[in-house]
């Protein structure tokens, strides 16, 4: 079975679905798509960041959310602290291309690609 990769794994330290967006890989019958939302919010503040850009561009200088360390999966697990709230509601969906139905959900890149390889 041929798998076409549209979004290569960034590195061994970037397995979490946080790092990925959109169509990741596909076969003739199935595809893996990164889905969901990410929000990093400074506690007691209106400023939030989707992981990469601050929503309130006018006040970005007042909010260093996008400068916090998000360099790999290990640092992601440390984001929620006394100062920040991290809402990590994202995943990989394995979708049957013929029916459009979701046939599986994974949170890691490796696991999603493995399911895609095993899908018939």
Buried (B, 14 or more C-beta within 10 A) or exposed (E): EEEEEEBEBEEEEBBBBBBBBEBBBBBEBBBBBBBBEBBBBBEEBEBBBEBEEBBBEEEBEEBEBBEBEBEBBEEBEEBBEEEBBBEBEBBBBBBBEEEEEEEBBBBBBEBBBEBBEEBE
